[in-house]
Structures are given as structure tokens and as C-alpha cells.
Amino acid sequence: MRKEIKQEQQAKVTIPLKAMRCLYGNPKEKKIVCEIDWSAIKSVNEPTTVDEMVMEGRMEYFAGELKGFESTRELMDDLNS
């Protein structure tokens, strides 16, 4: 039998103020465009669900934080470190 998982909290991200730099603000639309330092976000937020882990992987991919391995042994050594 399948159990339904109740989501008690919404996913959230903590952004340190020192990691943000505001680029543009539009008072009419109540919107602000900011630049955020990715490494600062990663330092204060640990993924807790599979969705958050997948999103973190996507963000690392788009940020160009990629690693290449020439053998399975190299990959396993990196994963175990």
C-alpha cells in the first residue's frame, strides 16, 4: 500500500545578505533583480530532499562546476572523499 507523504514545510533557501548585490529595482512591479554568489548560498544551505539535491546538481552544471573522470576508480575515489 502506498503512503502519502504530507509536506509540512515548503522548500526554502537561505541567502546571506553579503552574498547579494542588487542590480535593478522596479517599484511599480514590486520586483528586484539581484546577483547572488553561488558559493555563499552553498555554504549555508544543505540539501535535504531528493528534489533539492537534483536542483543543486543542475545549478552546479549551469555554473560550470564539472568534473571529468577517465576511469571508474577515479570517480569512486572522488565520491568517497
N, C-alpha and C positions, 0 to 999 in steps of 0.2 A: 504494500500500500504506500502511496506517495504522500509525504507530509508537505504541507505548505509552510514556507518559511516567511514569517512576518518580519518585515523590515521596520525595525524600531527607530533607526536613525537614517537620515539621508547621508550620502557620501559628502564629505567636506574636505577642503584643503585649507591649511593654514598658510598665509602668506606673510612673511616678515616685512614690516614697513621699510626696512633698509634695502630690501630686495626689489622694491617697486620704484619706477620712475614714470611719472605721468607725462604723456606726450600731447594729449589733446582733451578738451572737455567741451561738451555741448549742453548748456543749461536747459535749453528748450526740450531736448530729448532725454535729459537726465542720464547722460551716458558719459563715461570717461574711458579713454584709451590709454592703457599703461603698458610699459615694457617691464617684464618680470624676469629676474635672474633665476634660471632653471636650477642651478646648483644650490641656491639658497632654499628653494622650495623642497628639493630632495632631502636637504639636511634636517628639516623639521617635520617631514611627513613620511611615515612608513606605510606601505600598502597593507591593507588588512583583508581585502576581499579579492577574489579572482578578477573581477571587473577592474579594480584599481591596479592590480598587477599588470593586466593587459594594457591598460591606458599608460602606465609608466613605461612599459616596453615600447609602445608606439611613440611616446614623447622622446624617448632616448633615440629611437630610429630617426625621427624627424630632426633631432638636434645633431645628428651625425655621430653619436656616441656608439660606434660599431666596433666589434672585434672580429677578426678573422682567424680561423684555426686551420692548420694543414693536416691535423690528424685528430682522431677521436681522443687519444691520450691527452693532447694539449687542451682540448675542450674540458675533459673530465678534471684535469688538474686545476683549471681556472674555476670551474664550478665548485670544487672542494675548497678553494682558498677563501 
